[in-house]
Amino acid sequence: MSYYDITWCVLTEIVGDFGFKEFANNGGIKPFLIGTTGYIGVVYFLIRALQGNTILMVNAGWDGISALIESIAAYIFLGERLDKFSQYLGILFIIIGLFLLNIPLKRKKEFKFPSFLK
């Protein structure tokens, strides 16, 4: 599975989240429009990501990439911090999970009954 569309989904989600956070705290039409535009982008890229993929993989990829990228963006641009070391460890587990999702599992050769037993 390609993470291209999921990554764009996450980036537009960040725009939406940051816009809606500003709107929630300070009001204003501009932050509301930024948030809404971000979430319109989310819908577009989610549809693209779902083409040819399972919901299970798209959702897992989106959750993981979103948690990672949005956490980094909130840390850098908004100055937000987590309270405990264990929370940062949780983000590390998300990264490990993303790698595990991309490891192709070797499938055992499918067992076939001998033709005389069919």
LUMMIFI-874180 format. One line per 10 residues: number of its first residue (from 0); for each residue x, y, z of N, C-alpha, C, CB. Coordinates in nm, 2 decimals. Glycine has a CB too. Layout:
N
NUM = X:Y:Z:X:Y:Z:X:Y:Z:X:Y:Z; ... .
% end
This chain:
118
0 = 0.08:-0.12:0.00:0.00:0.00:0.00:0.09:0.12:0.00:-0.10:0.00:0.12; 0.05:0.22:-0.08:0.12:0.35:-0.09:0.07:0.44:0.02:0.11:0.41:-0.23; 0.15:0.51:0.08:0.11:0.60:0.19:0.10:0.75:0.13:0.21:0.60:0.30; 0.11:0.76:0.00:0.11:0.90:-0.06:-0.02:0.97:-0.03:0.13:0.88:-0.21; -0.13:0.91:-0.07:-0.26:0.97:-0.04:-0.30:0.98:0.10:-0.38:0.89:-0.11; -0.25:0.89:0.18:-0.28:0.89:0.33:-0.20:1.01:0.39:-0.24:0.76:0.39; -0.08:1.03:0.34:0.00:1.14:0.39:-0.06:1.27:0.36:0.15:1.13:0.33; -0.11:1.29:0.23:-0.18:1.41:0.20:-0.31:1.43:0.28:-0.21:1.41:0.05; -0.37:1.32:0.31:-0.49:1.32:0.39:-0.46:1.38:0.53:-0.55:1.18:0.40; -0.35:1.33:0.58:-0.30:1.37:0.71:-0.26:1.52:0.71:-0.18:1.29:0.76 .
10 = -0.19:1.56:0.61:-0.15:1.70:0.60:-0.27:1.80:0.59:-0.06:1.72:0.48; -0.37:1.76:0.51:-0.49:1.84:0.50:-0.57:1.84:0.64:-0.58:1.80:0.39; -0.56:1.72:0.70:-0.62:1.71:0.83:-0.56:1.81:0.93:-0.62:1.57:0.89; -0.43:1.82:0.93:-0.36:1.91:1.02:-0.40:2.06:0.99:-0.20:1.90:1.00; -0.41:2.09:0.87:-0.46:2.23:0.83:-0.60:2.25:0.89:-0.47:2.25:0.68; -0.69:2.14:0.88:-0.82:2.15:0.93:-0.82:2.16:1.08:-0.90:2.03:0.89; -0.74:2.08:1.15:-0.73:2.08:1.30:-0.68:2.21:1.35:-0.65:1.96:1.34; -0.57:2.26:1.29:-0.52:2.39:1.34:-0.62:2.50:1.32:-0.39:2.42:1.26; -0.69:2.50:1.20:-0.79:2.61:1.18:-0.90:2.60:1.28:-0.84:2.59:1.03; -0.95:2.48:1.30:-1.06:2.46:1.39:-1.02:2.49:1.54:-1.12:2.32:1.38 .
20 = -0.90:2.46:1.57:-0.85:2.49:1.71:-0.85:2.64:1.73:-0.71:2.44:1.73; -0.80:2.72:1.63:-0.80:2.86:1.63:-0.95:2.91:1.64:-0.73:2.92:1.51; -1.04:2.85:1.56:-1.18:2.90:1.56:-1.24:2.87:1.70:-1.26:2.82:1.45; -1.21:2.75:1.75:-1.27:2.71:1.88:-1.23:2.80:1.99:-1.23:2.57:1.92; -1.11:2.85:1.99:-1.05:2.93:2.10:-1.08:3.08:2.08:-0.91:2.91:2.11; -1.08:3.13:1.95:-1.09:3.27:1.92:-1.20:3.31:1.83:-0.96:3.32:1.87; -1.27:3.22:1.77:-1.37:3.25:1.67:-1.32:3.30:1.54:-1.47:3.35:1.74; -1.40:3.36:1.46:-1.36:3.42:1.34:-1.39:3.33:1.22:-1.21:3.45:1.34; -1.43:3.40:1.11:-1.46:3.32:0.99:-1.34:3.26:0.92:-1.54:3.42:0.89; -1.23:3.33:0.92:-1.11:3.28:0.85:-1.06:3.15:0.91:-1.00:3.38:0.86 .
30 = -1.05:3.13:1.04:-1.01:3.00:1.09:-1.11:2.89:1.06:-0.98:3.01:1.24; -1.24:2.93:1.06:-1.35:2.84:1.03:-1.33:2.79:0.89:-1.48:2.90:1.06; -1.31:2.88:0.80:-1.29:2.84:0.65:-1.17:2.76:0.63:-1.29:2.97:0.57; -1.06:2.79:0.70:-0.94:2.71:0.69:-0.96:2.57:0.74:-0.82:2.78:0.77; -1.03:2.56:0.85:-1.06:2.42:0.91:-1.15:2.35:0.81:-1.13:2.44:1.04; -1.25:2.41:0.76:-1.35:2.34:0.67:-1.28:2.30:0.54:-1.46:2.44:0.64; -1.19:2.39:0.49:-1.12:2.35:0.37:-1.02:2.23:0.39:-1.03:2.47:0.32; -0.96:2.23:0.51:-0.88:2.12:0.54:-0.95:1.99:0.54:-0.81:2.14:0.68; -1.07:1.99:0.60:-1.15:1.87:0.61:-1.21:1.83:0.47:-1.26:1.88:0.71; -1.24:1.92:0.38:-1.28:1.89:0.25:-1.16:1.81:0.18:-1.32:2.01:0.16 .
40 = -1.04:1.86:0.20:-0.92:1.79:0.15:-0.91:1.65:0.21:-0.80:1.87:0.18; -0.94:1.63:0.34:-0.94:1.50:0.40:-1.03:1.40:0.33:-0.98:1.51:0.55; -1.15:1.45:0.30:-1.25:1.36:0.23:-1.19:1.32:0.09:-1.38:1.43:0.21; -1.14:1.42:0.02:-1.09:1.39:-0.12:-0.97:1.29:-0.11:-1.03:1.52:-0.18; -0.88:1.31:-0.03:-0.76:1.22:-0.02:-0.80:1.08:0.04:-0.65:1.28:0.06; -0.90:1.08:0.13:-0.94:0.95:0.19:-1.00:0.87:0.08:-1.04:0.98:0.30; -1.09:0.93:-0.01:-1.14:0.85:-0.12:-1.04:0.80:-0.21:-1.24:0.94:-0.20; -0.94:0.88:-0.24:-0.82:0.83:-0.32:-0.75:0.72:-0.25:-0.73:0.95:-0.35; -0.72:0.73:-0.12:-0.65:0.63:-0.05:-0.73:0.49:-0.05:-0.62:0.67:0.09; -0.86:0.50:-0.04:-0.94:0.38:-0.04:-0.95:0.31:-0.17:-1.08:0.42:0.01 .
50 = -0.91:0.37:-0.28:-0.92:0.31:-0.41:-0.82:0.20:-0.42:-0.90:0.41:-0.52; -0.86:0.07:-0.42:-0.77:-0.04:-0.43:-0.71:-0.09:-0.30:-0.67:-0.01:-0.53; -0.76:-0.03:-0.19:-0.70:-0.07:-0.06:-0.82:-0.11:0.03:-0.62:0.05:0.00; -0.78:-0.18:0.14:-0.88:-0.21:0.24:-0.90:-0.10:0.34:-0.85:-0.34:0.31; -1.02:-0.09:0.40:-1.04:0.01:0.50:-0.95:-0.02:0.62:-1.19:0.01:0.55; -0.92:-0.14:0.65:-0.84:-0.18:0.76:-0.70:-0.12:0.74:-0.83:-0.34:0.77; -0.64:-0.14:0.62:-0.50:-0.08:0.60:-0.50:0.07:0.60:-0.44:-0.14:0.48; -0.60:0.13:0.53:-0.60:0.27:0.52:-0.62:0.33:0.65:-0.72:0.32:0.42; -0.71:0.28:0.73:-0.74:0.33:0.87:-0.62:0.32:0.96:-0.86:0.26:0.93; -0.55:0.21:0.95:-0.43:0.19:1.04:-0.32:0.28:0.99:-0.38:0.04:1.03 .
60 = -0.30:0.29:0.86:-0.20:0.39:0.81:-0.23:0.53:0.85:-0.19:0.37:0.66; -0.36:0.57:0.83:-0.40:0.71:0.86:-0.38:0.74:1.01:-0.54:0.73:0.81; -0.43:0.65:1.09:-0.41:0.67:1.23:-0.27:0.69:1.28:-0.48:0.55:1.31; -0.18:0.60:1.22:-0.04:0.60:1.26:0.03:0.72:1.21:0.03:0.48:1.21; 0.01:0.75:1.08:0.08:0.87:1.02:0.02:1.00:1.08:0.06:0.87:0.87; -0.11:1.00:1.10:-0.17:1.12:1.16:-0.11:1.15:1.30:-0.32:1.11:1.17; -0.11:1.04:1.38:-0.05:1.06:1.52:0.09:1.11:1.51:-0.06:0.93:1.60; 0.17:1.05:1.42:0.31:1.09:1.42:0.33:1.23:1.36:0.38:0.99:1.33; 0.27:1.26:1.24:0.30:1.39:1.18:0.23:1.50:1.26:0.25:1.39:1.04; 0.10:1.48:1.30:0.03:1.58:1.37:0.09:1.61:1.51:-0.12:1.55:1.39 .
70 = 0.15:1.51:1.57:0.22:1.53:1.70:0.34:1.62:1.68:0.26:1.40:1.76; 0.42:1.59:1.57:0.54:1.67:1.54:0.50:1.81:1.51:0.62:1.60:1.42; 0.39:1.83:1.43:0.35:1.96:1.39:0.30:2.04:1.51:0.24:1.96:1.29; 0.23:1.98:1.60:0.18:2.05:1.72:0.30:2.08:1.81:0.08:1.96:1.80; 0.40:2.00:1.82:0.52:2.02:1.90:0.60:2.14:1.84:0.61:1.89:1.90; 0.62:2.14:1.71:0.70:2.25:1.65:0.62:2.38:1.64:0.75:2.20:1.51; 0.50:2.37:1.58:0.43:2.50:1.54:0.35:2.56:1.65:0.35:2.47:1.42; 0.29:2.47:1.74:0.21:2.52:1.85:0.27:2.52:1.98:0.08:2.44:1.85; 0.39:2.46:1.99:0.46:2.45:2.12:0.40:2.36:2.22:0.47:2.59:2.17; 0.32:2.27:2.17:0.25:2.18:2.27:0.35:2.07:2.31:0.12:2.11:2.20 .
80 = 0.33:2.02:2.43:0.42:1.92:2.49:0.33:1.81:2.55:0.52:1.98:2.58; 0.38:1.69:2.56:0.32:1.58:2.63:0.36:1.59:2.78:0.35:1.44:2.57; 0.29:1.53:2.87:0.32:1.54:3.01:0.42:1.44:3.06:0.19:1.54:3.09; 0.42:1.32:3.00:0.49:1.21:3.06:0.58:1.15:2.95:0.40:1.11:3.12; 0.69:1.09:3.00:0.78:1.02:2.90:0.71:0.90:2.84:0.90:0.97:2.98; 0.62:0.84:2.91:0.55:0.72:2.86:0.46:0.76:2.74:0.46:0.66:2.97; 0.42:0.89:2.73:0.34:0.93:2.62:0.43:0.94:2.49:0.27:1.07:2.65; 0.55:0.98:2.51:0.64:0.99:2.40:0.68:0.84:2.35:0.78:1.06:2.44; 0.68:0.75:2.45:0.71:0.61:2.42:0.59:0.56:2.34:0.72:0.53:2.55; 0.47:0.60:2.37:0.35:0.56:2.29:0.37:0.60:2.14:0.23:0.63:2.35 .
90 = 0.42:0.72:2.12:0.44:0.77:1.98:0.55:0.68:1.91:0.49:0.92:1.98; 0.65:0.64:1.99:0.75:0.55:1.93:0.68:0.41:1.89:0.86:0.52:2.04; 0.59:0.37:1.97:0.52:0.24:1.94:0.44:0.26:1.81:0.43:0.20:2.06; 0.38:0.38:1.79:0.31:0.41:1.67:0.40:0.39:1.55:0.24:0.55:1.67; 0.52:0.45:1.56:0.62:0.44:1.45:0.65:0.29:1.42:0.74:0.52:1.48; 0.67:0.22:1.53:0.70:0.08:1.51:0.59:0.01:1.44:0.74:0.01:1.65; 0.47:0.04:1.48:0.35:-0.02:1.42:0.34:0.01:1.28:0.22:0.03:1.49; 0.37:0.13:1.23:0.37:0.16:1.09:0.47:0.08:1.01:0.40:0.31:1.07; 0.59:0.06:1.07:0.68:-0.03:1.00:0.63:-0.17:1.00:0.82:-0.03:1.08; 0.57:-0.22:1.10:0.51:-0.36:1.10:0.40:-0.37:1.00:0.46:-0.39:1.24 .
100 = 0.32:-0.27:0.98:0.22:-0.28:0.88:0.27:-0.30:0.74:0.13:-0.15:0.88; 0.39:-0.26:0.72:0.45:-0.26:0.58:0.54:-0.39:0.56:0.53:-0.14:0.55; 0.56:-0.47:0.66:0.64:-0.59:0.64:0.55:-0.69:0.58:0.70:-0.64:0.78; 0.59:-0.73:0.46:0.51:-0.84:0.39:0.53:-0.97:0.46:0.54:-0.85:0.24; 0.42:-1.03:0.50:0.43:-1.16:0.56:0.45:-1.27:0.46:0.30:-1.19:0.65; 0.54:-1.36:0.48:0.55:-1.48:0.39:0.43:-1.57:0.41:0.68:-1.55:0.42; 0.36:-1.59:0.31:0.25:-1.68:0.32:0.29:-1.82:0.30:0.14:-1.64:0.22; 0.24:-1.91:0.38:0.27:-2.05:0.36:0.20:-2.09:0.23:0.22:-2.14:0.48; 0.27:-2.19:0.17:0.21:-2.24:0.04:0.07:-2.30:0.08:0.30:-2.35:-0.02; -0.03:-2.26:0.00:-0.16:-2.31:0.02:-0.17:-2.46:0.01:-0.26:-2.24:-0.07 .
110 = -0.23:-2.52:0.11:-0.25:-2.66:0.11:-0.36:-2.70:0.01:-0.28:-2.71:0.25; -0.33:-2.79:-0.07:-0.43:-2.84:-0.17:-0.45:-2.99:-0.15:-0.39:-2.81:-0.31; -0.57:-3.03:-0.14:-0.60:-3.17:-0.13:-0.56:-3.24:-0.25:-0.75:-3.19:-0.09; -0.51:-3.36:-0.24:-0.49:-3.44:-0.36:-0.62:-3.46:-0.44:-0.42:-3.58:-0.33; -0.60:-3.46:-0.57:-0.72:-3.46:-0.66:-0.81:-3.58:-0.63:-0.68:-3.46:-0.80; -0.76:-3.69:-0.59:-0.84:-3.81:-0.56:-0.93:-3.80:-0.44:-0.75:-3.94:-0.55; -0.90:-3.70:-0.35:-0.97:-3.68:-0.23:-1.09:-3.57:-0.25:-0.88:-3.63:-0.12; -1.09:-3.51:-0.36:-1.19:-3.41:-0.39:-1.33:-3.47:-0.42:-1.15:-3.32:-0.50 .
% end
